[in-house]
Amino acid sequence: MNKKNISWTIRIVVALLFIVSALAKISKGWISDFPFIDFSPYFAISTFEVKQLLTLGFSESVAPYFSRILIGIEFALGFLLLNPNYLKRITIPATIGLLVVFILHLSYVTFSTGGNSGNCGCFGELIPMTPIEAIVKNSIAVGLLIWLWKILDNDPKSNFWILTTVTLACISGLFMLAPMKASTTSSSSDISNTVLNDTISQAEDTIKVEKTKAIDSSITKIEKEVEEVKKDAGPKQAVSGYAEFYADIDKGQKILCFFVPGCDHCREAAKDLNALQKKHKDFPQVQIVFMDEEAEKIPDFLKYAGKQFPYKIIDVIPFWTKLGSGKDTPGVVYIHNGNVIKFFDGIAEKAFNSKALEKVIYK
């Protein structure tokens, strides 16, 4: 294989590495029913900011700018590696420099955490990769680029404006594709007219059911009050930190859920919680905090759950921040007098389990 073929092979391989990495950072992952990528730029970039940048010490005001600029540069380098202008003098050294920064960062993360667990975020949620795997991948890419730099002839007369135009176009394209927006919070009492129109029929049915329940409730009110007196007063009063969502969250027993409207695991968790409420008359009140991603799916979410739980909708970044570092959805928190007794999250070893929750509440 001659130098020309080798150089083009390296350029294509490394260019694809950068382009795929950038694409992965603006996607939620793979669509389960089809072999396609589920692109959701704002959601994916915000998740990248919370799980990767904020943990590095970036402020919430700086992270949105840095993330879009970084991903834009990844796109630009991927495209520029396929362009001959200033390839040897600027593009290859800049690409090596960025990869070296990534390697140093990943090495620090691995050393400081004392392990090699978790997703480094190189390919977002599309292709999970541990820090060690990412270091190896980046080191190989650096070696290939050094080889490419050595076998390339000196750059011919080049047009610098091509580099600046491609780079600025990629960065500005990211800001247009995933425009930054102010944090928003809404609730089940002030959702948009569109969502209300979709849920009118459900609300009417709910009102009828609630009227019937109100009659039953008045009949058993005295019995419930006696049960509450007999019931253990619970742990000493504390502050959970979730009162910004529900003012009464620290009073008595509550279940606070962090759900994504389009998340199937979240839907199943909500359905299981509804089943527990039907099983136990004294089951704690369930309140939901939804991520503002595919909010139009909330009516269908609640319909699947079988109950119109009270809920709030908050922006992506505050959602991940409040859920907690290293945690994932669905998040189900059992709170007693402001004390976080049990915190379920994700779909792995800490995943929500209705039997485990029932055991904790009625132990």
C-alpha positions as CSV (number, residue, x, y, z in Angstrom):
1,M,0.0,0.0,0.0
2,N,1.5,3.4,-1.0
3,K,1.7,6.5,1.1
4,K,-1.3,8.1,-0.6
5,N,-3.6,5.1,0.3
6,I,-2.2,4.9,3.8
7,S,-2.8,8.6,4.4
8,W,-6.3,8.5,3.1
9,T,-7.1,5.5,5.2
10,I,-5.8,7.2,8.4
11,R,-7.6,10.4,7.5
12,I,-11.0,8.6,7.0
13,V,-10.7,6.5,10.1
14,V,-9.8,9.4,12.5
15,A,-12.3,11.7,10.8
16,L,-15.1,9.2,11.3
17,L,-14.0,8.8,14.9
18,F,-14.5,12.5,15.5
19,I,-17.7,12.8,13.5
20,V,-19.3,9.8,15.2
21,S,-18.2,11.1,18.6
22,A,-19.9,14.5,17.9
23,L,-23.0,12.8,16.6
24,A,-23.2,10.6,19.7
25,K,-23.1,13.6,21.9
26,I,-26.3,15.0,20.3
27,S,-28.2,11.7,20.5
28,K,-30.1,9.9,23.2
29,G,-29.0,6.5,22.0
30,W,-30.3,3.8,19.7
31,I,-34.0,3.5,18.8
32,S,-35.0,0.1,20.2
33,D,-37.3,-0.8,17.3
34,F,-35.0,0.3,14.5
35,P,-31.3,0.4,14.0
36,F,-31.3,4.2,13.9
37,I,-29.9,6.9,16.2
38,D,-32.4,8.8,18.3
39,F,-31.2,12.4,17.9
40,S,-32.3,14.8,20.6
41,P,-29.7,17.6,20.6
42,Y,-30.8,19.7,23.6
43,F,-31.5,16.7,25.8
44,A,-28.3,14.9,24.9
45,I,-26.1,18.0,25.2
46,S,-27.7,19.0,28.6
47,T,-27.1,15.4,29.8
48,F,-23.5,15.6,28.7
49,E,-23.1,18.9,30.6
50,V,-24.5,17.6,33.8
51,K,-22.8,14.2,33.8
52,Q,-19.4,15.3,32.4
53,L,-18.8,19.0,32.6
54,L,-20.4,20.0,35.9
55,T,-18.6,17.2,37.6
56,L,-15.3,18.7,36.4
57,G,-16.1,22.0,38.0
58,F,-17.7,23.9,35.1
59,S,-20.4,26.3,36.3
60,E,-23.9,26.0,35.0
61,S,-23.5,29.3,33.1
62,V,-20.3,28.2,31.3
63,A,-21.0,24.6,30.6
64,P,-23.7,25.2,27.9
65,Y,-21.3,27.3,25.9
66,F,-18.3,25.0,26.3
67,S,-20.3,21.9,25.4
68,R,-21.5,23.3,22.1
69,I,-18.1,24.7,21.2
70,L,-16.4,21.4,22.0
71,I,-18.9,19.3,19.9
72,G,-18.6,21.9,17.1
73,I,-14.9,21.6,17.1
74,E,-15.1,17.8,17.0
75,F,-17.4,18.1,13.9
76,A,-15.0,20.6,12.3
77,L,-11.9,18.5,12.9
78,G,-13.6,15.5,11.4
79,F,-14.5,17.4,8.3
80,L,-11.1,19.2,8.0
81,L,-9.1,16.0,8.2
82,L,-10.7,15.2,4.8
83,N,-9.7,18.6,3.5
84,P,-6.1,19.3,2.3
85,N,-5.9,22.9,3.4
86,Y,-3.4,23.4,6.2
87,L,-3.7,19.7,6.9
88,K,-0.1,19.1,8.1
89,R,0.5,22.5,9.6
90,I,-2.7,23.1,11.5
91,T,-5.4,20.4,11.4
92,I,-3.3,17.4,12.4
93,P,-1.5,19.2,15.2
94,A,-4.8,20.6,16.5
95,T,-6.4,17.2,16.4
96,I,-3.4,15.6,18.3
97,G,-3.6,18.4,20.8
98,L,-7.3,17.8,21.5
99,L,-6.8,14.1,21.9
100,V,-3.9,14.6,24.3
101,V,-6.1,16.8,26.4
102,F,-8.7,14.1,26.4
103,I,-6.1,11.5,27.4
104,L,-4.8,13.6,30.3
105,H,-8.4,14.3,31.5
106,L,-9.3,10.6,31.4
107,S,-6.1,9.6,33.1
108,Y,-6.8,12.1,35.9
109,V,-10.4,10.8,36.2
110,T,-9.2,7.2,36.4
111,F,-6.5,8.0,39.0
112,S,-8.7,10.3,41.2
113,T,-11.6,7.8,41.3
114,G,-9.4,4.8,41.8
115,G,-11.2,2.8,39.3
116,N,-12.3,2.3,35.7
117,S,-16.1,2.3,36.0
118,G,-18.8,4.4,34.4
119,N,-19.1,6.0,31.0
120,C,-16.4,8.5,29.9
121,G,-18.9,10.3,27.7
122,C,-16.7,10.2,24.6
123,F,-19.6,8.7,22.6
124,G,-22.4,10.0,24.8
125,E,-25.0,7.4,25.6
126,L,-24.7,5.9,22.2
127,I,-21.6,3.8,22.8
128,P,-20.7,3.5,26.5
129,M,-17.0,3.4,27.1
130,T,-14.9,3.2,30.2
131,P,-12.1,5.7,30.8
132,I,-9.4,3.1,30.2
133,E,-11.0,2.1,26.9
134,A,-11.2,5.7,25.9
135,I,-7.5,6.3,26.7
136,V,-6.5,3.3,24.5
137,K,-8.8,4.5,21.7
138,N,-7.4,8.1,21.8
139,S,-3.8,6.9,22.1
140,I,-4.2,4.8,19.0
141,A,-5.7,7.8,17.2
142,V,-2.7,9.9,18.3
143,G,-0.3,7.3,17.0
144,L,-2.1,7.2,13.6
145,L,-2.0,11.0,13.3
146,I,1.7,11.1,14.1
147,W,2.3,8.5,11.4
148,L,0.1,10.5,9.0
149,W,2.0,13.7,9.8
150,K,5.3,12.0,9.0
151,I,4.3,10.5,5.7
152,L,2.5,13.6,4.3
153,D,4.3,16.1,2.1
154,N,4.3,19.7,3.0
155,D,1.1,21.5,2.6
156,P,0.5,23.1,-0.8
157,K,-0.6,26.7,-1.0
158,S,-3.7,26.6,1.3
159,N,-6.8,28.7,2.0
160,F,-7.0,29.6,5.7
161,W,-10.5,30.8,5.3
162,I,-11.7,27.3,4.6
163,L,-10.5,26.3,8.1
164,T,-12.2,29.2,9.8
165,T,-15.4,28.9,7.8
166,V,-15.8,25.2,8.5
167,T,-15.0,25.6,12.2
168,L,-17.3,28.6,12.8
169,A,-20.1,26.9,10.7
170,C,-19.9,23.8,12.9
171,I,-19.9,25.7,16.2
172,S,-22.7,28.1,15.2
173,G,-24.6,25.1,13.8
174,L,-24.6,23.5,17.3
175,F,-25.9,26.6,18.9
176,M,-28.8,26.7,16.3
177,L,-29.4,22.9,16.5
178,A,-29.6,23.0,20.3
179,P,-30.4,26.6,21.4
180,M,-29.9,27.4,25.0
181,K,-33.0,28.2,27.0
182,A,-33.8,29.5,30.4
183,S,-34.7,27.0,33.1
184,T,-38.5,26.4,33.2
185,T,-40.7,24.8,35.8
186,S,-44.4,24.0,35.3
187,S,-46.8,21.8,37.0
188,S,-49.9,19.8,36.5
189,S,-51.9,22.9,37.4
190,D,-50.4,25.2,34.8
191,I,-49.6,23.1,31.7
192,S,-50.2,24.4,28.2
193,N,-53.6,24.5,26.6
194,T,-52.6,21.9,24.1
195,V,-51.8,19.4,26.8
196,L,-55.0,20.3,28.7
197,N,-57.1,19.7,25.6
198,D,-55.6,16.2,25.3
199,T,-56.4,15.4,28.9
200,I,-59.9,16.9,29.3
201,S,-61.7,13.6,28.8
202,Q,-59.3,11.9,31.3
203,A,-59.8,14.7,33.8
204,E,-63.6,14.4,33.6
205,D,-63.4,10.7,34.3
206,T,-61.0,11.3,37.2
207,I,-63.4,13.9,38.7
208,K,-66.2,11.3,38.7
209,V,-63.9,8.8,40.4
210,E,-62.6,11.3,42.9
211,K,-66.2,12.3,43.9
212,T,-66.9,8.7,44.7
213,K,-63.7,8.4,46.6
214,A,-64.5,11.5,48.5
215,I,-67.7,9.9,49.8
216,D,-65.8,6.8,50.8
217,S,-63.2,8.9,52.4
218,S,-65.6,10.8,54.6
219,I,-67.0,7.5,55.8
220,T,-63.6,6.1,56.8
221,K,-62.1,9.4,58.0
222,I,-62.4,8.5,61.7
223,E,-60.8,5.1,61.1
224,K,-57.9,6.7,59.2
225,E,-57.3,9.2,62.0
226,V,-57.2,6.4,64.5
227,E,-54.7,4.5,62.4
228,E,-52.5,7.6,62.0
229,V,-52.4,8.0,65.8
230,K,-51.3,4.4,66.3
231,K,-48.8,4.7,63.5
232,D,-45.2,5.2,64.4
233,A,-44.4,8.9,64.3
234,G,-41.3,8.2,62.2
235,P,-37.8,9.6,62.3
236,K,-36.9,13.1,63.6
237,Q,-37.9,15.9,61.3
238,A,-35.4,16.8,58.6
239,V,-35.1,18.7,55.4
240,S,-35.0,16.6,52.2
241,G,-34.1,19.5,49.9
242,Y,-37.1,18.9,47.6
243,A,-39.4,21.5,49.0
244,E,-38.9,23.7,45.9
245,F,-41.0,21.2,44.0
246,Y,-43.7,20.4,46.7
247,A,-44.1,22.5,49.8
248,D,-45.4,19.5,51.9
249,I,-42.8,17.0,50.8
250,D,-41.2,16.9,54.2
251,K,-44.5,16.3,56.1
252,G,-45.1,12.7,56.9
253,Q,-44.4,10.0,54.3
254,K,-44.0,10.9,50.6
255,I,-42.9,9.3,47.4
256,L,-41.0,11.6,45.1
257,C,-40.4,10.4,41.5
258,F,-38.0,11.7,38.9
259,F,-39.4,10.5,35.6
260,V,-38.8,11.1,31.9
261,P,-42.1,11.1,29.9
262,G,-40.8,8.9,27.1
263,C,-39.0,6.4,29.4
264,D,-40.6,2.9,29.4
265,H,-39.0,2.0,32.7
266,C,-40.4,5.2,34.3
267,R,-43.9,4.2,33.0
268,E,-43.6,0.8,34.6
269,A,-42.5,2.3,37.9
270,A,-45.5,4.7,37.9
271,K,-47.8,1.8,37.2
272,D,-46.4,-0.2,40.0
273,L,-46.7,2.7,42.4
274,N,-50.4,3.1,41.4
275,A,-50.9,-0.7,42.2
276,L,-49.3,-0.2,45.7
277,Q,-51.7,2.7,46.4
278,K,-54.6,0.6,45.5
279,K,-53.3,-2.2,47.7
280,H,-52.6,-0.1,50.7
281,K,-55.1,2.7,51.8
282,D,-52.4,4.4,53.8
283,F,-49.7,4.3,51.1
284,P,-47.7,7.5,51.0
285,Q,-48.7,10.2,48.5
286,V,-46.9,9.9,45.2
287,Q,-45.6,13.1,43.5
288,I,-43.7,13.3,40.2
289,V,-41.0,15.6,38.8
290,F,-40.9,15.2,35.0
291,M,-38.0,16.2,32.8
292,D,-38.9,18.7,30.2
293,E,-38.2,16.3,27.3
294,E,-41.1,15.0,25.2
295,A,-43.5,16.7,27.7
296,E,-46.3,16.1,25.2
297,K,-46.1,12.4,26.2
298,I,-47.2,13.1,29.9
299,P,-50.9,12.5,29.3
300,D,-50.2,9.2,27.7
301,F,-47.7,8.4,30.5
302,L,-50.3,9.0,33.2
303,K,-52.9,7.1,31.3
304,Y,-50.6,4.1,31.2
305,A,-49.9,4.5,34.9
306,G,-53.6,4.4,35.6
307,K,-53.7,7.6,37.8
308,Q,-53.4,11.3,37.4
309,F,-50.5,11.8,39.8
310,P,-49.6,15.4,40.7
311,Y,-46.5,16.5,38.8
312,K,-44.0,19.3,38.0
313,I,-42.0,19.8,34.8
314,I,-38.5,21.1,35.0
315,D,-35.7,21.7,32.5
316,V,-33.2,19.0,31.6
317,I,-30.2,20.3,33.5
318,P,-32.0,21.1,36.8
319,F,-33.6,17.7,36.6
320,W,-30.3,15.8,36.3
321,T,-28.7,18.1,39.0
322,K,-31.5,17.4,41.5
323,L,-31.6,13.7,40.7
324,G,-28.0,13.6,41.8
325,S,-24.6,12.9,40.4
326,G,-24.2,9.3,39.1
327,K,-27.9,8.6,39.3
328,D,-30.3,7.8,36.4
329,T,-34.0,7.4,35.7
330,P,-36.3,6.2,36.9
331,G,-35.7,7.8,40.3
332,V,-38.0,6.9,43.1
333,V,-37.4,8.5,46.6
334,Y,-39.1,7.4,49.8
335,I,-39.1,10.3,52.2
336,H,-40.3,10.2,55.8
337,N,-40.4,13.5,57.8
338,G,-37.9,15.0,55.4
339,N,-35.5,12.0,55.8
340,V,-34.6,10.2,52.6
341,I,-35.1,6.6,53.6
342,K,-34.7,4.9,50.3
343,F,-33.5,6.1,46.9
344,F,-34.1,3.9,43.9
345,D,-32.5,4.9,40.6
346,G,-31.6,3.6,37.1
347,I,-32.3,0.1,35.8
348,A,-29.3,-1.8,37.4
349,E,-28.6,-2.8,40.9
350,K,-30.4,0.2,42.5
351,A,-33.4,0.0,40.2
352,F,-36.9,0.6,41.6
353,N,-38.6,-2.5,43.0
354,S,-42.1,-2.3,44.3
355,K,-41.7,-5.2,46.7
356,A,-38.5,-3.7,48.2
357,L,-40.3,-0.3,48.6
358,E,-43.3,-2.0,50.2
359,K,-41.0,-3.8,52.6
360,V,-39.3,-0.6,53.7
361,I,-42.5,1.3,54.3
362,Y,-44.3,-1.5,56.1
363,K,-41.4,-3.2,57.9
